[in-house]
Amino acid sequence: MAKLYIIGNGFDLWHGLPTGYDRFYAFAKEMLDEIENYYSFDMAQVGPWCDFENSLGCFDWLQFYEAHNHIDVAAENFRPSEVFGLEDDLIEQADHHVDAIKESFQEWVRGIDISVAEIKLAFPRDASFITFNYTSTLQSIYGISGERVFHVHGRADTFDDLIFGHGETMEEEPELDENGDSNRTMFFDAEGVAKYPFYALQKPVSEVLEKNLKFFDSVAHVSEIIVVGHSLNKIDLPYFNKLAACAPNARWLVSCYEDKDEIHHVEELVNCCVRPENIRTCTYEELQDGHQHGRT
């Protein structure tokens, strides 16, 4: 019976690893506090960066633009060439903004000490894995061959370019209005540059899927898919859609950290075209009990 394990961040947290976004905030607090004004957060959240990746989708390009635009077009000494200077400044500031986030995140991930984790499950020898984590917990703690583990978003200790980001979209004003007239103003290009961080920090899910079609096609023989520690968040659902399409007859077992997760997880899998009768849920304790006699 071929098994595929889908591993999410809850797996590392269950193993006592400091991989929660609250730890990233503590690590990069100065930088994150500095850029917070450029994000329109839901103030009902526990903290502005409590869900780091989704928070990146709250980027307010207009706030960013206005913070750097000091041009007064009504001033007597205004010169149109000033707009080009604004565009250059925004390019520099936008690049710095994106680089600061990417570099801080990757530095934090690569500094996570996974040696404190202890084995909690015994995996079958022939199991394969798709992990959304950047850590090498499976390889280092469980001794699983790297050939059996697909790091869909990169692996920190091999210095991959780690993939992360939000899943939001932005409604853009077309260059031409309904009458075919141009919507462009002298600040049109500068405003476009101010939107760069929003697009640069989107998670390129479609590109990742396209690049790794060979892996997803290879799961057609899988008879059981076990989800451990993944919240089935909206942005990652295309991966689940693809797995469900490639292994339509597979049975799914989904671990739930809390009782309230059960309904959400089942609903999301059904939305991904997994047949309800093929879905079972379990607690982490039940998952652990059922894996006491497996072998890696």
C-alpha positions in Angstrom: 0.0 0.0 0.0 1.8 3.1 -1.3 1.5 6.1 1.1 2.1 9.8 0.5 2.5 12.1 3.5 1.8 15.8 3.2 3.7 17.6 5.9 2.9 21.1 7.0 4.3 23.5 9.7 2.1 21.9 12.3 4.4 18.9 12.1 7.4 20.9 13.1 5.5 22.7 15.8 4.3 19.3 17.1 8.0 18.3 17.3 8.7 21.3 19.5 10.5 23.3 16.8 10.2 27.2 17.0 8.7 27.6 13.5 5.7 29.7 14.4 5.4 33.1 12.8 5.5 34.7 16.2 9.1 33.5 16.4 9.8 35.2 13.1 8.3 38.4 14.4 10.6 38.3 17.4 13.5 37.6 15.1 12.8 40.4 12.6 10.8 42.8 14.9 12.8 46.0 14.1 12.4 45.5 10.3 8.7 44.4 10.5 7.8 47.3 12.8 9.5 49.7 10.4 7.4 48.6 7.4 4.1 48.0 9.3 2.7 51.4 8.1 2.6 50.1 4.6 0.2 47.3 5.4 -3.5 47.5 6.0 -3.9 44.8 8.7 -7.1 43.5 10.1 -6.9 44.9 13.6 -8.9 41.9 14.9 -5.9 39.8 14.4 -3.8 38.8 17.5 -0.9 40.7 16.0 -0.1 42.3 12.6 2.3 39.6 11.6 0.6 36.6 13.3 -0.1 35.1 9.9 3.0 36.4 8.1 2.4 35.1 4.6 -1.2 36.3 4.4 -0.2 39.6 6.0 2.1 40.3 3.0 -1.1 40.4 0.9 -2.2 43.5 2.9 0.4 45.6 1.3 -1.0 49.1 0.7 0.8 50.4 -2.3 -0.8 53.9 -2.0 0.6 54.4 1.5 4.0 53.3 0.2 3.7 55.7 -2.8 2.6 58.7 -0.8 5.3 58.1 1.8 7.9 58.7 -0.9 6.2 61.2 -3.2 7.1 64.7 -2.1 6.3 66.4 -5.4 4.1 69.4 -5.5 2.8 69.8 -9.0 1.2 73.1 -8.1 4.6 74.6 -7.0 6.0 77.3 -9.3 9.3 75.5 -9.6 7.7 72.1 -10.4 9.5 70.4 -13.3 8.1 67.2 -15.0 11.6 65.7 -14.8 11.0 65.4 -11.0 8.6 62.5 -11.8 11.5 60.4 -13.2 13.4 61.1 -10.0 10.4 59.8 -8.0 10.2 56.7 -10.1 13.9 56.0 -9.5 13.5 56.5 -5.8 10.5 54.2 -5.7 12.4 51.5 -7.6 15.2 51.7 -5.0 12.8 51.7 -2.0 10.6 48.9 -3.4 13.7 46.7 -4.0 14.9 47.4 -0.5 11.5 46.6 1.0 11.3 43.2 -0.8 14.9 42.3 -0.2 14.7 43.1 3.5 11.7 40.8 3.9 13.1 37.9 1.9 16.6 38.1 3.4 15.2 38.3 7.0 12.8 35.4 6.4 15.5 33.1 4.9 18.0 34.0 7.6 15.5 33.1 10.3 14.5 29.8 8.7 18.1 28.8 8.2 18.9 29.5 11.8 16.2 27.2 13.2 17.7 24.4 15.3 16.0 21.2 14.5 18.2 19.0 16.6 15.8 19.4 19.6 13.1 17.4 17.8 12.3 13.8 18.9 10.8 11.1 16.8 7.0 10.8 17.2 6.0 8.6 14.3 7.3 5.5 12.6 6.9 5.8 8.9 6.6 2.9 6.4 9.7 2.2 4.5 8.1 2.8 1.1 6.3 6.0 2.0 7.0 9.2 0.1 6.6 12.8 1.3 5.7 16.2 0.1 6.6 18.8 2.7 5.7 22.5 2.8 8.3 23.0 5.4 11.8 24.5 4.8 13.4 22.4 7.5 14.9 19.0 7.1 13.2 17.4 10.1 12.3 14.3 8.0 15.8 13.7 6.8 17.8 14.7 9.9 15.5 13.4 12.7 13.8 10.5 11.0 16.7 9.5 8.7 14.5 9.5 5.6 16.3 9.6 2.3 16.2 13.0 0.6 15.1 11.2 -2.6 11.8 10.4 -0.9 11.1 13.9 0.3 9.9 16.7 -2.1 10.3 20.2 -0.6 7.7 22.0 -2.6 8.8 25.4 -1.4 12.6 24.8 -1.0 14.9 23.4 1.6 16.8 25.7 3.9 19.9 23.6 4.6 20.6 23.2 0.9 20.4 27.0 0.4 17.4 26.8 -2.0 15.7 30.0 -2.8 12.8 29.6 -0.4 9.4 30.2 -1.8 6.8 32.0 0.4 4.3 34.8 0.0 0.6 35.7 -0.1 -2.2 34.6 -2.5 -4.1 37.9 -2.9 -4.8 39.6 -6.3 -5.0 43.3 -7.1 -7.5 44.9 -9.4 -5.6 47.1 -11.8 -6.9 50.2 -13.6 -6.7 49.5 -17.4 -4.5 51.8 -19.5 -7.5 52.6 -21.6 -11.0 53.6 -20.3 -14.3 52.3 -21.8 -14.1 55.0 -24.5 -10.6 53.9 -25.5 -9.0 57.0 -24.0 -5.8 56.6 -22.0 -6.0 56.5 -18.2 -2.3 57.2 -18.0 -1.1 60.2 -16.0 2.4 61.6 -15.6 2.6 59.5 -12.3 1.2 56.3 -13.9 4.6 54.5 -14.1 5.7 55.7 -10.6 2.5 54.3 -9.2 3.2 51.0 -11.0 6.6 50.8 -9.3 5.0 51.4 -5.9 2.9 48.2 -6.5 6.0 46.1 -7.0 6.3 44.7 -3.4 2.7 43.3 -3.7 3.6 41.3 -6.8 7.1 40.4 -5.7 5.8 38.8 -2.5 3.0 36.7 -4.1 3.5 33.0 -3.8 4.0 31.7 -7.3 1.9 28.5 -6.8 1.0 28.1 -10.5 4.7 28.3 -11.5 5.7 25.7 -8.8 3.0 23.3 -10.0 4.1 23.7 -13.6 7.7 23.2 -12.8 7.0 20.1 -10.8 4.4 18.3 -12.9 6.6 15.2 -13.0 6.4 14.8 -9.2 2.6 15.3 -9.1 2.1 12.9 -11.9 4.2 10.3 -10.1 1.7 10.0 -7.2 -0.9 8.3 -9.4 -0.1 4.9 -7.7 -0.6 6.2 -4.2 -3.4 4.5 -2.3 -3.4 6.6 0.9 -2.5 10.3 1.5 -1.9 11.3 5.1 -1.9 15.0 6.0 0.1 15.9 9.1 0.3 19.5 10.3 -1.1 21.3 7.3 -3.9 23.8 7.8 -5.2 23.5 4.3 -5.0 27.2 3.9 -6.4 28.8 0.8 -3.1 29.6 -0.9 -1.9 26.0 -0.9 -5.2 24.4 -2.1 -4.1 24.2 -5.8 -1.5 21.7 -4.7 -4.2 19.6 -3.0 -6.4 20.0 -6.1 -3.5 18.6 -8.2 -2.9 15.7 -5.9 -6.6 14.8 -5.8 -6.7 14.8 -9.6 -3.5 12.7 -9.9 -4.6 10.1 -7.3 -8.4 10.1 -7.6 -8.9 6.8 -5.8 -6.6 7.5 -2.9 -8.0 7.5 0.7 -7.2 10.5 2.7 -6.3 10.7 6.5 -6.1 14.2 7.9 -4.7 15.0 11.3 -6.5 17.7 13.3 -4.9 19.7 16.0 -8.2 20.9 17.4 -11.8 19.6 17.1 -12.8 22.7 15.1 -10.3 21.8 12.4 -12.2 18.7 11.4 -15.0 20.4 9.6 -12.7 22.9 7.8 -10.3 20.2 6.6 -13.0 18.0 5.3 -14.8 20.8 3.5 -11.6 22.0 1.9 -10.7 18.6 0.6 -14.1 18.1 -0.8 -13.7 21.5 -2.5 -10.5 20.0 -4.0 -12.6 17.2 -5.5 -11.7 14.5 -3.0 -14.7 12.3 -2.5 -16.2 12.6 1.0 -16.3 8.8 1.5 -12.5 8.8 1.0 -11.8 11.2 3.8 -11.1 10.3 7.4 -9.8 12.5 10.2 -7.9 11.8 13.4 -6.2 13.5 16.3 -2.4 13.7 16.6 -2.6 11.1 19.4 -4.6 8.7 17.2 -2.2 9.3 14.4 0.7 8.5 16.7 -1.0 5.3 18.0 -1.5 4.1 14.5 2.1 4.6 13.6 3.8 2.8 16.4 4.6 -0.2 14.4 5.5 1.4 11.1 9.1 1.4 9.8 11.2 4.0 8.0 
